[in-house]
Amino acid sequence: MKILVTGATGNIGRLVVDELLALGATDVRALTVDPARAALPPSVEVARGYLGEPRTLPAAFAGVDRMYLAPLLTTVREATRLAAEAGVRHIVDLAGAPGSSWPPIERAVEDCGVPWTHLEAGEFMTNAAIWAPQIRAGDVVRDAYPEEANPMIAPADIAAVAARVLLDGVAHQGRAYPLTGPQSLTRRERITRIGQALGRSLTVETTGPDQAVADLAPVMGTHAEWYLSGIAASAAAGPRPPTTTVADVTGREGTTFLRWAEDNAALFR
């Protein structure tokens, strides 16, 4: 059974490759733009290509049984059509929570006629790195919506679910899995836990949206305003409850935010 991982050097795709190998997969193909720089394990078959350039996909899709589909809106319909034509028998796509900008990926996957599983991931814990410049500079972190709460998920947990679904196959087809971390924390609580991981006491100062955009611009550039509008909407909607999907599918509890912060403390030093 050949499994293709698209976006194989991306934040999630690379972890999916590692998870598949750890679970005993022996026929993994990885799609990457630059095989020479990918530094993938020698047991992985590397295919040159990119979801955003559909002409590169037929060769990569040939002989593939199951596929992890990285999120790329612009060419998803052409990519899924080509996957169906190549005989792919199961697509596991990474989209986003309902109400996000990613549902078109799910619709394209369903419309292509290949059996599917949707992974509807919430906000990644790695987004907490937006506070890194302020934390490196001192013990006060400014934030416009410190009481906004959601159960952020560790990228490694998304990859673990994806790998298990790819290997288990049929039992997961036709399912949409909401993926979150194991606990819902406010932004203030997340900042406190980063402080715990660093052995520091961090204070949160509530600021206005304009100042928040200015604080985030060095990290997020022109996306800062878009990101904050999403956080404002989340704050207005109220806390999103955590799910047990990671534990249900993988058999192990999801990563807590404190554990993620401890593992990634170097981001904030």
C-alpha positions in Angstrom: 0.0 0.0 0.0 1.6 3.2 -1.2 0.9 6.4 0.8 1.6 9.8 -0.6 2.2 12.8 1.7 1.8 16.1 -0.1 3.5 19.2 1.3 5.9 16.7 2.8 8.4 19.4 4.0 5.7 21.6 5.5 4.8 22.1 9.2 2.4 19.2 9.2 3.4 17.1 6.2 6.9 16.5 7.5 5.5 15.3 10.8 3.0 13.0 9.0 6.0 11.3 7.2 7.7 10.7 10.6 4.5 9.4 12.2 3.9 7.0 9.3 7.4 5.6 9.6 7.1 5.3 13.4 3.9 3.3 12.9 5.6 0.9 10.6 4.6 2.2 7.1 7.1 0.8 4.5 5.9 2.4 1.3 5.7 6.2 1.8 6.1 8.7 -1.0 6.7 12.4 -0.2 5.8 15.2 -2.5 8.2 18.1 -2.3 9.4 21.0 -4.4 13.1 20.5 -3.8 14.0 16.8 -3.1 17.7 17.7 -2.6 16.9 20.0 0.3 14.1 17.9 1.8 16.3 15.9 4.1 13.7 13.1 4.2 14.6 9.7 5.7 16.3 7.3 3.1 13.4 4.9 3.3 11.0 7.5 1.9 10.5 7.7 -1.9 10.7 11.4 -2.9 8.7 12.8 -5.7 9.3 16.3 -7.1 6.2 18.4 -7.4 3.8 20.9 -5.8 0.1 21.0 -5.3 0.1 24.5 -6.7 1.5 23.2 -10.0 -1.0 20.5 -11.1 1.2 19.6 -14.1 3.7 18.1 -11.7 1.1 15.8 -10.0 0.2 12.9 -12.3 3.6 11.3 -11.9 3.5 11.7 -8.1 -0.1 10.3 -7.9 0.7 7.2 -10.0 0.3 4.0 -8.1 -0.8 5.8 -4.9 -3.5 4.1 -2.7 -3.9 6.7 0.0 -3.0 10.3 0.2 -2.6 13.1 2.8 -3.7 16.3 1.1 -2.1 19.5 2.5 -4.3 22.6 2.5 -4.0 24.7 -0.6 -7.2 26.3 -1.8 -6.1 27.7 -5.2 -5.7 24.3 -7.0 -7.5 21.9 -4.8 -10.1 21.0 -7.4 -7.6 20.2 -10.1 -5.4 18.3 -7.6 -8.3 16.1 -6.4 -9.5 15.5 -9.9 -6.0 14.2 -10.9 -5.9 12.1 -7.8 -9.2 10.5 -8.7 -8.0 9.9 -12.3 -4.8 8.2 -10.9 -6.9 5.8 -8.9 -6.2 7.1 -5.4 -8.6 5.2 -3.1 -8.6 7.4 0.0 -7.8 11.1 0.6 -7.2 12.4 4.1 -7.3 16.2 3.9 -6.4 18.9 6.4 -8.9 21.7 6.3 -10.1 23.7 9.3 -12.8 24.2 11.8 -16.3 24.9 10.4 -16.7 28.6 9.8 -13.1 29.0 8.8 -11.8 29.8 5.3 -11.0 26.1 4.5 -14.3 24.3 3.8 -13.8 24.6 0.0 -11.1 22.0 0.4 -13.6 19.5 1.9 -16.1 20.2 -0.8 -13.5 19.6 -3.6 -12.4 16.4 -2.0 -16.0 15.1 -1.7 -16.8 16.2 -5.2 -13.9 14.3 -6.8 -15.5 11.0 -5.8 -12.6 9.5 -3.8 -13.4 8.2 -0.3 -12.3 10.8 2.2 -11.6 11.7 5.8 -11.6 15.4 6.8 -9.3 16.6 9.5 -10.8 19.9 10.8 -8.0 21.4 12.9 -8.4 24.3 15.3 -5.8 26.9 15.9 -2.2 25.6 16.1 -0.2 25.9 19.3 2.6 27.2 17.1 0.6 30.5 16.7 1.7 31.3 20.3 5.0 32.2 18.7 3.5 35.6 17.8 4.2 36.7 21.4 7.9 35.7 21.2 9.3 39.1 20.5 7.5 40.7 23.4 8.5 37.8 25.8 12.1 38.1 24.7 12.0 41.8 25.4 10.4 41.7 28.9 7.8 40.3 31.2 4.8 42.2 29.9 2.8 40.9 27.0 0.3 43.1 25.3 -2.8 41.5 23.8 -6.1 42.8 22.6 -8.3 39.8 23.5 -6.7 38.1 26.5 -9.9 36.4 27.5 -10.5 34.7 24.2 -10.4 31.0 24.8 -10.0 28.0 22.5 -8.4 24.5 22.7 -5.3 25.0 20.6 -3.8 21.8 19.1 -0.2 20.8 18.7 0.9 20.1 15.1 2.3 16.8 16.2 -1.1 15.7 17.3 -2.6 16.6 13.9 0.1 14.5 12.2 -0.5 11.6 14.6 -4.2 11.5 13.7 -3.5 11.8 10.0 -1.0 8.9 10.0 -3.3 6.6 11.9 -6.2 7.4 9.6 -4.0 6.8 6.5 -3.0 3.4 7.9 -6.3 2.3 9.3 -8.2 3.3 6.1 -11.8 2.2 5.7 -12.9 2.6 9.3 -12.3 6.4 9.0 -13.8 7.0 5.5 -16.7 9.4 5.3 -15.8 10.9 8.7 -15.0 14.6 9.6 -12.8 14.8 12.7 -12.7 18.0 14.7 -9.2 18.3 16.1 -8.4 20.3 19.2 -6.1 20.2 22.1 -7.3 18.6 25.4 -8.1 21.8 27.2 -9.6 25.3 26.4 -7.4 28.1 27.7 -7.7 31.8 27.4 -4.9 33.7 25.7 -4.0 35.0 29.2 -3.7 31.5 30.5 -1.5 30.5 27.5 0.9 33.4 28.2 1.0 32.3 31.9 2.0 28.8 30.8 4.7 30.0 28.5 6.1 31.9 31.6 5.9 28.6 33.6 7.9 26.9 30.9 10.5 29.6 31.0 10.6 29.9 34.8 9.3 33.5 34.6 6.2 35.4 35.7 4.6 37.0 32.7 2.0 39.8 33.0 -0.7 40.4 30.4 -1.7 44.0 29.5 -4.9 44.5 27.6 -4.4 46.8 24.6 -6.5 48.1 21.7 -6.7 46.4 18.3 -4.5 49.1 16.7 -1.7 48.5 19.1 -2.1 44.8 18.8 -1.7 45.0 15.0 1.5 47.1 15.5 2.8 44.5 18.0 2.1 41.6 15.6 3.2 43.3 12.4 6.9 42.4 12.8 5.9 38.7 13.1 2.8 38.5 10.9 3.3 41.4 8.4 0.1 42.2 6.5 -1.7 39.2 8.0 -1.8 40.7 11.5 -5.1 42.6 11.0 -6.7 39.5 9.4 -5.5 37.3 12.3 -6.9 39.7 15.0 -10.3 39.9 13.3 -10.5 36.1 13.6 -9.6 36.3 17.3 -12.2 39.0 17.8 -14.8 36.8 16.2 -13.7 33.8 18.4 -13.9 36.0 21.5 -17.4 37.1 20.6 -18.5 33.5 20.0 -17.3 32.3 23.4 -15.1 29.4 24.3 -14.9 26.4 21.9 -15.0 23.1 23.8 -12.2 20.6 23.4 -12.7 17.3 21.6 -11.3 13.9 22.4 -10.6 13.0 18.8 -6.8 12.8 19.2 -7.1 10.3 22.0 -10.0 8.4 20.3 -8.0 7.9 17.1 -4.4 7.6 18.3 -5.0 5.9 21.7 -3.0 8.6 23.6 -4.0 11.9 25.1 -3.4 15.1 23.2 -0.6 17.4 24.0 -1.3 20.1 26.7 -0.3 23.6 26.0 2.1 23.6 28.9 3.8 20.5 27.5 4.1 22.2 24.1 5.5 25.4 25.7 8.1 23.3 27.6 9.1 21.5 24.5 9.3 24.7 22.5 10.7 27.1 25.1 13.6 28.0 22.8 11.1 29.9 20.6 10.7 32.4 23.5 14.2 32.8 24.8 
